[in-house]
Structure formats: C-alpha cells, structure tokens
Amino acid sequence: MTQRIRAAARHPHPSHRALALLAAAVAAATAACGAPAAPDHDERRDSRQQPAPALSAAGGSTGASRPFTLVASGDVLPHASIIRKARADAGGDGYDFAPMLAGARRVVAPADLAICHMETVYGANGDYTGYPTFKSPPQVATGLKATGYDACSTASNHTLDAGTAGIHRTLAALDKAGIKHAGSGRTATEGRSPAWLRAGGAKVAQLAYTYGTNDIPLPQGRPWSVNLIDRERIVADARAARTAGADVVVVSLHWGSEWQDAPDRQQLRLGRQLTAARTAGRPDIDLILGTHAHVPQAYEKVNGTWVVYGMGDQIAGDMINHAGAHDPRGNQGTVGRFTFAPPAAPGGRWEVAKAEFVPHWFDTGAGRVVNLNAALDRGADVRDVRDRIRRVVLSRGAAEDGLVMGK
C-alpha cells in the first residue's frame, strides 16, 4: 500500500531548541561545503583507483585483497515539498538535491561502496510530481552521486508510476551520473543483471526486488521491467552472480509492512529462507538490505548473515500514517555500515568483521538529512529520537551478535 502525505503546519519532531541548534549546524555545514571534512568521493582508497583484480576460473577475485566497507541507506522519496526545496536550493533555476543530502556525506563518502534506494522514477521537462504518482527531477541522481553513492536499488512499488518511459528516464539519469543500478531494466538482460561493483579486491554483485507495484501490471511483453520478489528466483540469481565471479552478493528487498516497527511474518520467513540457501556449504547471499516500511526496523544476524529488515526513509516529506496521523517516524532512518574481511583461503566467504548502524533523521523544516550522533556532539537535543531508533534496531538481539552504533 502506498504511503500517504500531506503538508503539515507543525512538525512534531524534537524541541524548538533542537531545531535552532540544528539549523545553526546546517548553516555551518553549508558554509563549509567548499572544503568538506570528509574526503571527496574520488579520493577514497578503493579498488576503482587500482587495476581490476583478476578472476579465477571458478569465479571470484584472486591476488591481494583487503577489508572494505559497504554502507547502505533507506528510501529516497521526493514528495512535492522535497521537490520544491530542491528548486529553492538551486536558486530557482533547476533542482539541487546535494544540500539536503549533505548530512549523510560524512558516513557515505568515506565508504568503499555506498548503496542507496531510489524509490521513485524520474519525470522530464518540468513534469515532476509527488504522491500518489511520483515523478522526480533527474537531478536527484546528481545529488546522490555528489553524496558519494556508487549504486542504487530501483525496484519498488513506485517503479511503474510513469510506465516504461519512467524506467528509461531513471536509469539513463543514473547512468549519466555514474551510479550503478539494480532492480529494473530497459531490456531483459539489464532487468535480470546485478549491479557489478568492486572494492578491496572483491567483486560485489547487488540484486534488487520489490514485493509489488501498487497493482500496476507489468508492461505487456516486458516482464523484466521490474524484479518482483520470488524466493526461488532470488536464490537462482544469487547463484548465477556467484558463478559469474561475485565474491559478495548483496540483495536489496523492498518488502514488509508500512509503519510497522517490527518485521512482519513474510520478512522473517523470507529472511530465514534466503540466508539458509547454500552452495557447497557457502551461503549464496552475504547481506540483505530492506526498504519500504518508512520506519526504521531491526537488524538481525540470521543463519550467519546480516539482515536489515528496514532502514527507514532517508529523504521524505512530512509523513501521514495509515491512521491519518502525522507520524515523525517516517522521517527517521539508519545507515548500515558493514566491514567485509577477505577469506583466509581462496574460495572462502568474505565475512562481515564489523557491523554498525548510524541513526539519521530528515528535518523536514530545514529540508536536510541529519546525522543524529553528529548533531548530539554539536549539542542538539535529539537524544530521544536517537535512542528510539537504537532500541528498534537492536530489538531482535543484534547487539549480542556484535552490531554497534557508529557515527
């Protein structure tokens, strides 16, 4: 079911003092944009600046390998208010989404690989709309690239909002920005293919699927336009990626029940099934990243594999839940950060050596992503929001398996 949105006169977020402090922090960060503290995306010491590793006959990388970090974030959902803010940030000429994403840059840019979720498709020639049928400005892709993202999942319940033309525009804009993508396609081959990435000497495959498309039928003769969740197909695709040389297989799933803090039965069942799939004793999937619920959900290690049931929204307008109430949880989210270590022996599994989550919040008043721990360090009164997100994320025992809160 599609989420609901309306303009709200008041924002039941943290205190007015918090907003004032955050506004000052945002202003300071904006003034420093010309010389950010985080390294530029192109300065990251990842394998894109090194010769590509050779692939063994059995698939996978050979030669020297090193640990790498992978970060992932939740739904990018530009409602009409978000589109207006991007236009204002561009000075009324075009659209600029980089300023509103700048608060995520300190976590995203230093990572070896960064994955986002582009929930909406793009429009053209000023035909941009929010709820209920989304058509976002293509400059979203430019903003995501400026933040440091390498790839996006594009399978969601809104992938068919503008038909095949919307898919074509979206993937073309991501291509132009230099962002890989998985989950939808302009051709059968593209729709079935993972996004291929490299880091630390590892070849990484990202696959993406959605539970549905808001009852919009798949285009006639183009069933590959968007990938739908099917357990057998996901496992088959993961195994095919491994055969093609993937050292790490990441699966992005647009799933679950909106506005529900806890993962639903389908998420729990599918998570168990996918993480249990093995070939020659090695898991077929190395990480599962969930989106769609619009609220942060738990992280959990299942059958030895990390599952993020829901990362929440990264960008969204003021959200109205199914009860018709303005729900501030719809602007809360997390960024997952996973450090993968190379196998001790050739053909072994790249293991997650460190698992972290970073709580974020989208301040709809300022139109900015806020790193809550960084905001606390600056004296903002956002501890209650941060702690609520932490409780939800750890609600299924992830702390016992080593998940920690990062900055």
C-alpha positions as CSV (number, residue, x, y, z in Angstrom):
1,M,0.0,0.0,0.0
2,T,1.3,3.4,-0.9
3,Q,2.2,5.8,1.9
4,R,0.1,9.0,2.4
5,I,1.5,12.5,2.7
6,R,0.2,16.0,3.4
7,A,1.6,19.4,4.2
8,A,1.7,19.9,8.0
9,A,1.6,23.2,9.8
10,R,3.5,21.9,12.7
11,H,6.4,19.4,12.9
12,P,6.1,17.1,15.9
13,H,9.9,16.5,15.9
14,P,12.5,17.3,18.6
15,S,12.2,20.5,20.6
16,H,12.4,24.1,19.2
17,R,15.8,24.3,20.8
18,A,16.9,21.3,18.8
19,L,15.7,22.8,15.6
20,A,17.5,26.0,16.3
21,L,20.8,24.2,17.1
22,L,20.4,22.0,14.0
23,A,19.6,25.0,11.8
24,A,22.9,26.6,13.0
25,A,24.8,23.4,12.4
26,V,23.3,23.1,8.9
27,A,24.3,26.6,8.2
28,A,27.8,25.9,9.4
29,A,28.0,22.8,7.3
30,T,26.7,24.6,4.3
31,A,29.2,27.3,4.7
32,A,31.9,24.7,4.8
33,C,30.7,22.8,1.7
34,G,33.6,24.1,-0.3
35,A,36.0,22.3,1.9
36,P,34.2,19.3,3.5
37,A,35.9,17.4,6.4
38,A,35.1,14.1,4.8
39,P,37.3,13.1,1.8
40,D,35.9,13.6,-1.6
41,H,34.3,10.6,-3.1
42,D,37.0,10.2,-5.7
43,E,39.7,10.3,-3.0
44,R,38.5,7.1,-1.4
45,R,41.2,4.4,-1.5
46,D,39.0,1.8,-3.1
47,S,39.7,-0.6,-5.9
48,R,38.3,1.7,-8.6
49,Q,41.7,3.6,-8.4
50,Q,43.6,0.3,-8.7
51,P,43.9,-2.3,-11.5
52,A,40.9,-4.6,-11.5
53,P,41.7,-7.9,-9.9
54,A,41.9,-11.0,-12.0
55,L,39.1,-13.5,-11.7
56,S,39.8,-17.2,-11.0
57,A,38.3,-19.9,-13.3
58,A,35.8,-20.7,-10.5
59,G,34.8,-17.1,-10.2
60,G,35.8,-14.5,-7.6
61,S,38.9,-12.4,-7.2
62,T,42.4,-13.6,-6.9
63,G,45.5,-11.7,-5.8
64,A,45.9,-9.3,-2.9
65,S,42.7,-8.4,-1.1
66,R,41.9,-6.1,1.9
67,P,38.9,-5.4,4.0
68,F,36.3,-2.9,2.6
69,T,33.4,-1.0,4.0
70,L,29.9,-1.1,2.4
71,V,27.3,1.4,3.6
72,A,23.6,1.4,2.6
73,S,20.7,3.8,3.3
74,G,16.9,3.8,3.0
75,D,14.2,5.2,0.8
76,V,14.8,8.3,-1.3
77,L,11.2,9.5,-1.7
78,P,10.9,13.1,-3.1
79,H,7.4,14.3,-2.3
80,A,6.2,17.6,-3.7
81,S,7.7,19.5,-0.7
82,I,11.1,17.9,-1.3
83,I,11.0,18.9,-5.0
84,R,10.2,22.5,-4.0
85,K,13.0,22.5,-1.5
86,A,15.5,21.2,-4.2
87,R,14.3,24.0,-6.5
88,A,14.9,26.6,-3.8
89,D,18.3,25.2,-3.1
90,A,19.1,25.6,-6.8
91,G,18.2,29.3,-6.5
92,G,15.0,28.8,-8.5
93,D,16.9,27.6,-11.6
94,G,16.7,23.8,-11.8
95,Y,16.9,21.4,-8.8
96,D,19.8,20.7,-6.4
97,F,19.4,17.7,-4.1
98,A,23.0,17.8,-2.8
99,P,22.5,20.2,0.0
100,M,19.7,18.2,1.6
101,L,21.8,15.1,1.4
102,A,25.0,16.7,2.7
103,G,24.4,15.5,6.3
104,A,24.8,11.9,5.1
105,R,28.1,12.6,3.3
106,R,30.4,12.1,6.3
107,V,29.2,8.4,6.5
108,V,28.6,7.7,2.8
109,A,31.6,9.3,1.1
110,P,34.5,7.6,3.0
111,A,33.0,4.1,2.4
112,D,34.5,1.9,-0.3
113,L,31.0,1.1,-1.6
114,A,27.8,3.0,-0.9
115,I,24.3,1.8,-1.9
116,C,21.1,3.9,-1.9
117,H,17.4,3.1,-2.6
118,M,15.8,5.2,-5.4
119,E,12.2,4.5,-4.7
120,T,10.7,6.8,-7.3
121,V,11.2,7.2,-11.1
122,Y,12.1,10.4,-12.9
123,G,10.0,12.7,-14.9
124,A,11.0,15.2,-17.7
125,N,10.6,18.8,-18.8
126,G,9.2,20.1,-15.5
127,D,6.6,17.3,-15.2
128,Y,7.5,16.4,-11.6
129,T,5.1,15.1,-9.0
130,G,4.9,13.7,-5.5
131,Y,2.3,11.4,-4.0
132,P,0.4,9.5,-5.2
133,T,2.2,9.0,-8.6
134,F,5.8,10.0,-8.2
135,K,7.9,11.6,-11.0
136,S,11.1,13.1,-9.6
137,P,13.5,15.5,-11.1
138,P,16.5,13.6,-12.7
139,Q,18.8,15.9,-10.7
140,V,18.2,13.5,-7.7
141,A,20.8,11.2,-9.3
142,T,23.3,14.1,-9.4
143,G,22.8,14.8,-5.8
144,L,23.2,11.1,-4.9
145,K,26.5,11.0,-6.8
146,A,27.7,14.1,-5.0
147,T,27.0,12.5,-1.7
148,G,29.1,9.5,-2.6
149,Y,26.8,6.8,-3.7
150,D,28.0,4.1,-6.1
151,A,24.8,2.2,-6.7
152,C,21.0,2.3,-6.1
153,S,18.3,-0.3,-5.9
154,T,15.5,0.7,-8.2
155,A,12.8,-2.0,-7.6
156,S,9.9,-0.6,-5.6
157,N,6.1,-0.3,-5.5
158,H,6.6,3.0,-7.5
159,T,8.8,1.7,-10.3
160,L,5.9,1.6,-12.7
161,D,4.4,5.0,-11.7
162,A,5.4,6.5,-15.1
163,G,5.4,3.3,-17.2
164,T,8.4,2.1,-19.2
165,A,9.3,5.7,-20.0
166,G,9.8,6.5,-16.3
167,I,12.1,3.5,-16.0
168,H,14.1,4.6,-19.1
169,R,14.5,8.1,-17.8
170,T,15.5,7.0,-14.3
171,L,18.2,4.5,-15.5
172,A,19.5,6.9,-18.1
173,A,19.9,9.6,-15.4
174,L,21.7,7.2,-13.0
175,D,24.0,6.1,-15.9
176,K,24.8,9.7,-16.7
177,A,25.6,10.4,-13.0
178,G,27.8,7.4,-12.8
179,I,25.6,5.4,-10.4
180,K,25.1,1.7,-11.0
181,H,21.6,0.3,-10.5
182,A,19.7,-3.0,-10.0
183,G,16.1,-3.9,-9.8
184,S,14.6,-2.6,-13.0
185,G,15.6,-2.7,-16.6
186,R,15.2,-1.3,-20.1
187,T,16.0,-4.7,-21.6
188,A,15.6,-8.2,-20.5
189,T,19.3,-8.5,-19.9
190,E,19.5,-5.4,-17.9
191,G,16.5,-6.3,-15.8
192,R,18.0,-9.6,-14.9
193,S,21.5,-8.4,-14.3
194,P,23.0,-7.3,-11.0
195,A,24.9,-4.1,-10.4
196,W,28.6,-5.0,-10.5
197,L,30.9,-3.2,-8.1
198,R,34.5,-3.6,-6.9
199,A,36.1,-2.9,-3.5
200,G,39.1,-4.3,-1.6
201,G,39.9,-6.7,-4.4
202,A,36.4,-8.2,-4.2
203,K,33.8,-8.3,-6.9
204,V,30.4,-7.4,-5.5
205,A,27.0,-8.1,-7.0
206,Q,23.9,-6.2,-6.0
207,L,20.5,-7.6,-6.8
208,A,17.2,-5.9,-6.1
209,Y,13.5,-6.9,-5.9
210,T,10.1,-5.5,-4.8
211,Y,7.0,-7.1,-3.3
212,G,4.8,-5.4,-5.9
213,T,4.0,-2.3,-8.0
214,N,0.8,-0.9,-6.4
215,D,-1.4,-3.1,-8.6
216,I,0.1,-1.6,-11.8
217,P,0.5,-4.6,-14.1
218,L,3.9,-5.3,-15.6
219,P,4.2,-3.9,-19.1
220,Q,2.9,-6.3,-21.8
221,G,5.8,-8.2,-23.2
222,R,8.2,-6.6,-20.7
223,P,8.0,-8.7,-17.5
224,W,11.6,-7.9,-16.8
225,S,10.9,-4.1,-16.4
226,V,11.0,-4.6,-12.6
227,N,12.1,-7.5,-10.5
228,L,9.4,-9.0,-8.2
229,I,10.2,-10.9,-5.0
230,D,10.3,-14.6,-5.6
231,R,12.4,-16.8,-3.3
232,E,13.5,-19.3,-5.9
233,R,14.4,-16.6,-8.4
234,I,16.4,-14.6,-5.9
235,V,18.4,-17.7,-4.9
236,A,18.9,-18.6,-8.6
237,D,20.0,-15.0,-9.4
238,A,22.4,-15.0,-6.4
239,R,23.9,-18.3,-7.6
240,A,24.3,-17.0,-11.1
241,A,26.1,-14.0,-9.8
242,R,28.4,-16.2,-7.8
243,T,29.1,-18.3,-10.9
244,A,29.9,-15.0,-12.8
245,G,32.6,-14.2,-10.2
246,A,30.8,-12.4,-7.3
247,D,32.8,-12.6,-4.1
248,V,30.0,-10.8,-2.2
249,V,26.3,-11.0,-3.1
250,V,24.1,-8.2,-1.7
251,V,20.3,-8.4,-2.0
252,S,18.1,-5.3,-1.7
253,L,14.4,-6.1,-0.9
254,H,11.5,-3.6,-1.0
255,W,9.3,-5.5,1.4
256,G,7.5,-5.6,4.7
257,S,4.5,-3.7,6.2
258,E,4.5,0.1,6.2
259,W,4.6,1.9,9.6
260,Q,5.4,-1.4,11.5
261,D,8.5,-1.2,13.6
262,A,8.8,-5.0,13.8
263,P,9.5,-7.1,10.7
264,D,6.4,-8.9,9.6
265,R,6.0,-12.7,9.0
266,Q,6.9,-12.5,5.4
267,Q,10.1,-10.7,6.1
268,L,11.1,-13.1,8.8
269,R,10.2,-16.2,6.7
270,L,11.9,-14.9,3.6
271,G,14.9,-13.7,5.5
272,R,15.4,-17.2,7.0
273,Q,15.0,-18.9,3.7
274,L,17.4,-16.7,1.8
275,T,20.1,-16.8,4.4
276,A,19.8,-20.6,4.6
277,A,20.5,-21.0,0.8
278,R,23.9,-22.5,0.3
279,T,26.0,-23.9,-2.5
280,A,28.8,-26.3,-1.5
281,G,28.4,-25.1,2.1
282,R,28.9,-21.4,1.3
283,P,26.0,-19.0,1.7
284,D,24.6,-17.8,-1.6
285,I,23.8,-14.3,-0.1
286,D,26.1,-12.3,2.0
287,L,23.9,-9.3,3.1
288,I,20.2,-8.4,2.9
289,L,19.1,-4.7,2.8
290,G,15.5,-3.9,3.4
291,T,13.4,-0.8,2.5
292,H,9.7,0.2,2.1
293,A,8.3,0.3,5.7
294,H,9.2,4.1,6.0
295,V,10.3,3.5,9.6
296,P,13.5,2.0,11.0
297,Q,13.3,-1.7,11.7
298,A,15.6,-4.2,13.3
299,Y,18.9,-5.5,12.2
300,E,19.5,-9.2,12.8
301,K,22.0,-11.9,12.1
302,V,20.2,-14.8,10.6
303,N,21.9,-18.1,9.7
304,G,25.2,-16.2,10.0
305,T,24.2,-13.5,7.6
306,W,23.2,-9.9,8.4
307,V,19.6,-8.9,7.5
308,V,18.5,-5.3,7.8
309,Y,14.7,-5.5,7.8
310,G,14.2,-1.8,7.1
311,M,16.4,1.2,7.0
312,G,13.6,3.7,7.1
313,D,13.4,6.8,4.9
314,Q,16.5,8.9,4.0
315,I,14.5,11.6,2.3
316,A,10.7,12.1,2.5
317,G,8.3,14.9,3.2
318,D,6.1,15.1,6.4
319,M,4.5,11.6,6.5
320,I,1.0,10.6,7.4
321,N,0.5,7.1,8.6
322,H,-2.4,4.7,7.9
323,A,-4.3,6.1,10.8
324,G,-4.3,9.5,9.3
325,A,-1.9,11.0,11.8
326,H,1.3,12.9,11.1
327,D,4.0,10.3,12.1
328,P,7.6,11.6,12.7
329,R,8.9,8.0,12.5
330,G,8.5,8.4,8.7
331,N,11.5,10.8,8.7
332,Q,13.7,8.5,10.8
333,G,16.2,6.1,9.3
334,T,19.5,4.4,9.6
335,V,22.6,3.9,7.5
336,G,24.1,0.4,7.8
337,R,27.9,0.1,7.6
338,F,29.4,-3.3,7.2
339,T,33.2,-4.1,7.0
340,F,33.9,-7.2,4.9
341,A,37.1,-9.1,5.5
342,P,38.7,-11.3,2.8
343,P,38.6,-15.1,3.3
344,A,41.5,-16.9,4.9
345,A,41.7,-19.3,2.0
346,P,40.8,-19.0,-1.7
347,G,37.1,-19.7,-2.4
348,G,36.1,-18.9,1.2
349,R,33.5,-16.4,2.3
350,W,34.1,-12.7,2.7
351,E,32.9,-12.3,6.3
352,V,31.4,-9.2,8.0
353,A,34.1,-8.4,10.5
354,K,32.3,-5.3,11.8
355,A,28.6,-4.3,11.7
356,E,27.4,-0.8,12.5
357,F,24.3,1.4,12.2
358,V,24.2,5.2,12.1
359,P,20.9,6.8,13.1
360,H,19.7,9.6,10.8
361,W,16.7,11.9,10.7
362,F,15.3,14.1,7.9
363,D,14.5,17.5,9.2
364,T,11.5,18.5,7.0
365,G,11.6,22.0,8.4
366,A,15.1,22.7,7.2
367,G,15.0,20.1,4.4
368,R,18.2,18.4,5.5
369,V,19.5,14.9,6.4
370,V,20.8,15.0,10.0
371,N,23.3,12.5,11.4
372,L,21.8,12.3,14.9
373,N,25.1,11.4,16.7
374,A,26.9,14.2,15.0
375,A,24.0,16.5,16.0
376,L,24.3,15.4,19.6
377,D,28.0,16.2,19.5
378,R,27.1,19.7,18.5
379,G,24.7,20.0,21.5
380,A,21.4,19.4,19.7
381,D,18.5,18.0,21.8
382,V,17.8,14.9,19.7
383,R,18.8,12.2,22.2
384,D,15.2,10.8,22.5
385,V,14.9,10.3,18.7
386,R,18.4,8.7,18.5
387,D,17.6,6.4,21.4
388,R,14.3,5.3,20.0
389,I,15.9,4.3,16.7
390,R,18.6,2.4,18.6
391,R,16.0,0.5,20.6
392,V,14.2,-0.6,17.4
393,V,17.4,-1.5,15.6
394,L,18.6,-3.7,18.5
395,S,15.2,-5.2,19.3
396,R,16.0,-8.6,17.9
397,G,19.3,-9.2,19.7
398,A,21.7,-7.8,17.2
399,A,23.9,-6.3,19.9
400,E,24.8,-9.9,21.1
401,D,26.0,-10.6,17.5
402,G,28.2,-7.6,17.5
403,L,26.2,-4.8,16.0
404,V,27.2,-1.4,17.3
405,M,26.1,2.2,16.8
406,G,28.5,4.2,14.7
407,K,28.9,7.9,14.0
